[in-house]
Amino acid sequence: MERWPAESIWELVSPLLPGFTVEVLPEVDSSNTELMRRARAGQTEPTLLVAERQSAGRGRLGRPWQSAVGDSLTFSLGLPYAPRDWSGLSLAVGLAVAESLHPDIGLKWPNDLWWHDRKLAGILIEAATVGGRSQVVVGIGINIRPRPAEGLSTPPAALTELWPEASAGAALLRLMPALVRTLLDFEPQGFAPLQARFETHDVLRGREVGTSDGRQGQALGVGPTGALRLLQASGECLIDSSEVSVRPRQ
Ligand code: BTN
């Protein structure tokens, strides 16, 4: 049974986010779906919702998100949010989570955390407009302990490989203040001030990659809005669509 440091998280985060609450649910369809439902119903107070089990966890591009009960951390943070520019938000979130958990965690554009070319965590960001004000829901799933590959070509990475004593609660306590500070800074500043830091974690930079919409080339890093710079035979192009996925070709 996980012991959640809900009170410690509240003490660290509520000075940054007035009205902040922490909630742990034993089961929900998806913590993102739940916070989006609440937002549409007018419940927009800053909320951290931790799901011990998700019956319909969702990933990017309409994919399901599988997590092992007790061996994963699945949560969403919802809050009123009106950034100057939304571009690069998922990269900023990935950077905050990676830096707070371990300096050697890699980032795979646009928002996966990688360890030794295996996926450690994923991020799903959704937004809604409620009564003319925008609301964001940042959902994060992290593999804490190893789990079987279950049809995947490579088994996912787990946080205990790089932080042996890691638990879901300890990881959440470490990352929450950094995540909230990053979201608050991003609102007026956007991604540009984080570009150089992202680069130090970028696992695609310099590698040959292929995209799900059929492009191939060398990844050159990211631009000031977080777009992926791809060098093709025809020249450099920018990929900024969150509908595209990218994989290294070797
Ligand atoms: C991805 O890599 O495709 C994104 C995965 C995001 C998973 C998290 S788990 C908590 C939150 N609730 C969901 O249903 N999805 C996100």
Boltz pocket constraint, residues with backbone or C-beta under 6 A from the ligand:
constraints:
  - pocket:
      binder: B
      contacts: [[A, 29], [A, 30], [A, 31], [A, 32], [A, 33], [A, 54], [A, 56], [A, 57], [A, 58], [A, 59], [A, 60], [A, 61], [A, 63], [A, 65], [A, 73], [A, 74], [A, 75], [A, 76], [A, 111], [A, 112], [A, 121], [A, 122], [A, 123], [A, 124], [A, 139], [A, 140], [A, 141], [A, 142]]
      max_distance: 6.0
